[in-house]
């Protein structure tokens, strides 16, 4: 078992977490997110080519034509291309699909427009509200579960870690102005599940050690618990990041945002299960009395 003094650096970690949250919130407020087609509305266009076509060539043609904000990807085969384009200023949105097909037709032979589907901004607004509500419901359900499974102090620590993770991931998208769509929102919900799983494992070991160890301060017991679960935490995180790395390399542009958000969430979630949830427990004064098993009433002897 390792013997790292995690909690000896808890004040430094608290400072780092506070800085990350301030930067993330500041970027979200002043810079804002870069909402994609799912939230802003726009068009989804499907076109067919007579021969296999390189996605980069299609993208370069669209950029040259002033249509540089879309997502371009193959679907079905290398002759079929789907283009998801947010609203373009100065272009009638209902005719945007035809504009894209015409731009491609001027540079490629035999291009066929197969589908042009317009997504209005009212749908995007509805998705925004539903997505935010889903996040709030998930956080509320987590707090109720942790309070039932452990104690109120553990619930506060777990929810603080989850909020920390969500804010940092959203902040990263705001800082770098990456496009934010429904897959990225789904990644946020997945981050909540991943971080919660890691936090519960750590919390369970902390509770067990508080009940079984006769000696040791709360800081020493928490440190021992974190070292006991460190191997499991690292193996889980590294194997998950390997899969996400494969998605980033081979998943294409459509799934890159999801993989990026989840990769950041896995790293931050691993950090928060150690330095946010456990830090909050110590700040709230967790003690053996909080986790003591209730004494069973003695059975009276029969007369």
C-alpha positions as CSV (number, residue, x, y, z in Angstrom):
1,X,0.0,0.0,0.0
2,X,1.2,3.5,-0.8
3,X,1.8,6.1,1.9
4,X,1.2,9.4,0.1
5,X,0.2,12.3,2.4
6,X,-2.7,13.4,0.3
7,X,-4.4,15.5,3.0
8,X,-1.1,17.2,3.8
9,X,-1.6,19.1,0.5
10,X,-5.3,19.7,1.0
11,X,-5.0,23.5,1.4
12,X,-3.0,23.7,-1.8
13,X,-5.6,21.6,-3.6
14,X,-8.4,23.8,-2.2
15,X,-6.6,26.8,-3.7
16,X,-6.2,25.1,-7.1
17,X,-9.9,24.0,-7.1
18,X,-11.0,27.5,-6.2
19,X,-8.9,29.0,-9.1
20,X,-10.3,26.5,-11.6
21,X,-13.9,27.3,-10.6
22,X,-13.3,31.0,-10.7
23,X,-11.7,30.8,-14.2
24,X,-14.5,28.4,-15.4
25,X,-17.3,30.6,-14.2
26,X,-15.7,33.7,-15.5
27,X,-15.2,32.2,-18.9
28,X,-18.8,31.0,-19.0
29,X,-20.2,34.4,-17.9
30,X,-18.0,36.7,-20.0
31,X,-17.1,34.5,-23.0
32,X,-20.1,32.1,-22.9
33,X,-20.4,28.7,-24.4
34,X,-20.2,28.1,-28.1
35,X,-23.6,26.3,-28.7
36,X,-23.8,24.0,-31.6
37,X,-26.5,23.1,-34.0
38,X,-28.5,21.2,-31.4
39,X,-29.1,24.4,-29.4
40,X,-28.9,27.2,-31.9
41,X,-30.9,25.6,-34.8
42,X,-29.6,25.3,-38.3
43,X,-29.7,22.6,-41.0
44,X,-28.6,19.0,-41.4
45,X,-27.7,18.3,-45.0
46,X,-27.0,14.9,-46.6
47,X,-25.3,14.8,-50.0
48,X,-24.1,11.9,-52.2
49,X,-21.0,11.8,-54.4
50,X,-20.5,9.4,-57.3
51,X,-17.1,8.4,-55.9
52,X,-15.4,8.3,-52.5
53,X,-14.6,11.7,-51.3
54,X,-12.1,13.1,-48.7
55,X,-13.8,14.8,-45.8
56,X,-11.0,17.4,-45.6
57,X,-11.6,18.4,-49.2
58,X,-15.3,18.9,-48.6
59,X,-14.5,20.9,-45.5
60,X,-12.0,23.1,-47.4
61,X,-14.5,23.8,-50.1
62,X,-17.1,24.9,-47.6
63,X,-14.6,27.2,-45.8
64,X,-13.7,28.8,-49.1
65,X,-17.4,29.4,-49.8
66,X,-17.8,31.1,-46.4
67,X,-19.5,28.1,-44.7
68,X,-16.9,27.4,-42.1
69,X,-18.9,26.6,-39.0
70,X,-20.3,23.2,-39.8
71,X,-19.5,19.6,-38.9
72,X,-18.7,17.4,-41.9
73,X,-18.5,13.6,-41.6
74,X,-19.1,10.4,-43.6
75,X,-22.2,8.3,-42.9
76,X,-23.0,4.9,-44.3
77,X,-20.2,4.9,-46.9
78,X,-17.3,7.1,-48.1
79,X,-19.6,8.5,-50.9
80,X,-22.2,9.8,-48.4
81,X,-21.5,13.0,-46.5
82,X,-23.5,14.6,-43.7
83,X,-23.1,18.3,-43.0
84,X,-24.5,20.0,-39.9
85,X,-24.4,23.7,-40.2
86,X,-25.5,26.4,-37.6
87,X,-27.3,29.5,-38.8
88,X,-25.2,31.6,-41.3
89,X,-25.6,35.4,-41.1
90,X,-27.1,36.8,-44.3
91,X,-28.5,33.5,-45.6
92,X,-32.1,32.4,-45.4
93,X,-32.0,29.4,-43.1
94,X,-34.7,27.5,-44.9
95,X,-32.5,27.8,-48.1
96,X,-29.2,27.0,-46.4
97,X,-29.3,23.4,-47.5
98,X,-29.6,24.4,-51.1
99,X,-26.7,26.9,-50.7
100,X,-24.5,24.1,-49.3
101,X,-25.4,21.7,-52.1
102,X,-24.8,24.5,-54.7
103,X,-21.4,25.3,-53.2
104,X,-20.3,21.6,-53.4
105,X,-21.7,21.3,-56.9
106,X,-19.4,24.1,-58.1
107,X,-16.4,22.1,-57.0
108,X,-17.4,18.5,-57.3
109,X,-19.1,16.6,-60.2
110,X,-22.3,14.6,-59.7
111,X,-23.2,15.9,-56.2
112,X,-26.8,15.0,-55.2
113,X,-28.7,16.6,-52.4
114,X,-30.5,13.8,-50.5
115,X,-31.8,15.6,-47.4
116,X,-32.0,19.1,-46.0
117,X,-33.5,19.2,-42.6
118,X,-34.1,22.5,-40.9
119,X,-33.9,22.7,-37.1
120,X,-35.6,25.8,-35.7
121,X,-34.3,27.8,-32.7
122,X,-37.4,26.9,-30.7
123,X,-36.3,23.3,-30.6
124,X,-32.8,24.3,-29.5
125,X,-34.3,26.4,-26.6
126,X,-36.4,23.4,-25.5
127,X,-33.3,21.2,-25.5
128,X,-31.4,23.7,-23.5
129,X,-34.0,23.8,-20.8
130,X,-34.3,20.0,-20.7
131,X,-30.6,19.5,-20.5
132,X,-30.2,21.9,-17.6
133,X,-33.1,20.3,-15.8
134,X,-31.5,16.8,-16.3
135,X,-28.3,18.0,-14.6
136,X,-30.2,19.5,-11.6
137,X,-32.3,16.3,-11.2
138,X,-29.1,14.2,-11.4
139,X,-27.4,16.2,-8.7
140,X,-30.4,16.2,-6.4
141,X,-30.8,12.4,-6.8
142,X,-27.1,12.0,-5.9
143,X,-27.5,14.0,-2.7
144,X,-30.5,12.0,-1.6
145,X,-28.8,8.7,-2.3
146,X,-25.5,9.6,-0.5
147,X,-27.5,10.9,2.6
148,X,-29.3,7.5,2.7
149,X,-26.2,5.5,2.0
150,X,-23.8,7.4,4.3
151,X,-24.4,10.6,6.2
152,X,-25.2,14.2,5.5
153,X,-21.5,15.2,5.5
154,X,-20.7,12.7,2.9
155,X,-23.6,13.9,0.8
156,X,-22.3,17.5,0.9
157,X,-18.8,16.3,0.0
158,X,-20.0,14.2,-2.9
159,X,-22.2,16.9,-4.4
160,X,-19.5,19.4,-4.0
161,X,-17.2,17.2,-6.0
162,X,-19.8,16.6,-8.7
163,X,-20.5,20.4,-9.0
164,X,-16.8,21.0,-9.1
165,X,-16.4,18.5,-12.0
166,X,-19.3,19.8,-14.0
167,X,-18.2,23.5,-13.7
168,X,-14.6,22.6,-14.7
169,X,-15.7,20.7,-17.8
170,X,-18.1,23.4,-18.9
171,X,-15.4,26.0,-18.2
172,X,-13.0,24.2,-20.5
173,X,-15.5,24.4,-23.3
174,X,-16.1,28.1,-22.6
175,X,-12.3,28.9,-22.4
176,X,-11.4,27.2,-25.7
177,X,-14.8,27.9,-27.4
178,X,-15.3,24.3,-28.4
179,X,-18.7,23.6,-29.9
180,X,-21.2,22.4,-27.3
181,X,-24.0,20.0,-28.5
182,X,-26.1,17.3,-27.1
183,X,-23.3,14.7,-27.1
184,X,-21.3,17.1,-24.8
185,X,-24.3,17.4,-22.5
186,X,-24.5,13.6,-22.4
187,X,-20.8,13.6,-21.5
188,X,-21.6,15.9,-18.5
189,X,-24.1,13.4,-17.2
190,X,-21.6,10.6,-17.7
191,X,-19.0,12.6,-15.8
192,X,-21.5,12.8,-12.9
193,X,-21.9,9.0,-12.9
194,X,-18.2,8.3,-13.2
195,X,-17.2,10.8,-10.5
196,X,-20.0,9.5,-8.2
197,X,-18.8,6.0,-8.5
198,X,-15.3,6.9,-7.6
199,X,-16.4,9.1,-4.7
200,X,-18.6,6.3,-3.3
201,X,-15.7,3.8,-3.3
202,X,-13.5,6.3,-1.4
203,X,-16.3,7.2,1.0
204,X,-17.1,3.6,1.8
205,X,-13.5,2.9,2.7
206,X,-13.3,6.1,4.8
207,X,-16.4,5.1,6.7
208,X,-15.1,1.5,7.3
209,X,-11.8,2.8,8.6
210,X,-13.4,5.3,10.9
211,X,-15.4,2.4,12.4
212,X,-12.6,-0.1,12.7
213,X,-9.4,1.8,13.4
214,X,-8.9,2.4,17.1
215,X,-6.2,5.0,16.7
216,X,-5.5,7.9,14.4
217,X,-6.7,11.4,13.7
218,X,-9.4,12.1,11.1
219,X,-6.6,13.3,8.7
220,X,-4.6,10.1,9.2
221,X,-7.7,7.9,8.7
222,X,-8.7,9.7,5.5
223,X,-5.1,9.5,4.2
224,X,-5.0,5.8,4.9
225,X,-8.3,5.3,3.1
226,X,-7.2,7.2,0.1
227,X,-4.0,5.2,-0.2
228,X,-5.9,2.0,0.1
229,X,-8.2,2.9,-2.8
230,X,-5.5,4.6,-4.9
231,X,-4.6,1.5,-7.0
232,X,-8.2,0.9,-7.9
233,X,-8.8,4.5,-8.8
234,X,-5.8,4.8,-11.0
235,X,-6.5,1.5,-12.9
236,X,-10.1,2.6,-13.5
237,X,-9.1,6.1,-14.7
238,X,-6.3,4.9,-17.0
239,X,-8.3,2.2,-18.7
240,X,-11.2,4.6,-19.2
241,X,-8.8,7.2,-20.7
242,X,-7.4,4.6,-23.0
243,X,-10.9,4.0,-24.5
244,X,-11.6,7.7,-24.7
245,X,-8.2,8.2,-26.4
246,X,-9.2,5.6,-29.1
247,X,-12.5,7.5,-29.6
248,X,-10.6,10.8,-30.0
249,X,-8.3,9.3,-32.6
250,X,-10.7,7.2,-34.6
251,X,-14.2,8.4,-33.7
252,X,-14.4,11.3,-36.1
253,X,-15.4,14.9,-35.7
254,X,-19.0,14.0,-34.6
255,X,-17.9,12.2,-31.4
256,X,-14.7,14.2,-30.6
257,X,-16.6,16.7,-28.4
258,X,-18.1,13.9,-26.4
259,X,-14.8,12.1,-25.9
260,X,-13.0,15.4,-25.0
261,X,-15.6,16.3,-22.4
262,X,-15.5,12.9,-20.9
263,X,-11.7,12.8,-20.9
264,X,-11.5,16.0,-19.0
265,X,-14.3,14.8,-16.6
266,X,-12.4,11.5,-15.9
267,X,-9.2,13.4,-14.9
268,X,-11.0,16.0,-12.9
269,X,-13.3,13.4,-11.3
270,X,-10.4,11.4,-10.1
271,X,-8.8,14.5,-8.6
272,X,-12.1,15.6,-7.0
273,X,-12.8,12.2,-5.3
274,X,-9.5,12.7,-3.5
275,X,-9.1,16.4,-3.0
276,X,-12.6,17.8,-3.0
277,X,-14.9,15.2,-1.4
278,X,-12.4,14.2,1.3
279,X,-11.4,17.8,1.8
280,X,-15.0,18.8,2.5
281,X,-15.4,16.0,5.0
282,X,-12.4,17.2,7.0
283,X,-13.5,20.8,6.7
284,X,-16.9,19.8,8.2
285,X,-15.2,18.1,11.1
286,X,-16.0,14.4,10.3
287,X,-15.4,12.2,13.4
288,X,-15.8,8.6,14.6
289,X,-19.0,9.7,16.4
290,X,-20.6,10.6,13.1
291,X,-20.1,7.1,11.7
292,X,-20.5,5.0,14.9
293,X,-22.9,2.1,14.5
294,X,-26.1,2.4,16.7
295,X,-26.0,0.4,19.8
296,X,-28.4,-2.5,19.9
297,X,-30.8,-2.7,22.8
298,X,-30.1,-5.6,25.1
299,X,-32.7,-8.3,25.2
300,X,-34.3,-8.6,28.5
301,X,-34.1,-12.0,30.2
302,X,-37.4,-13.9,30.4
303,X,-38.9,-14.1,33.9
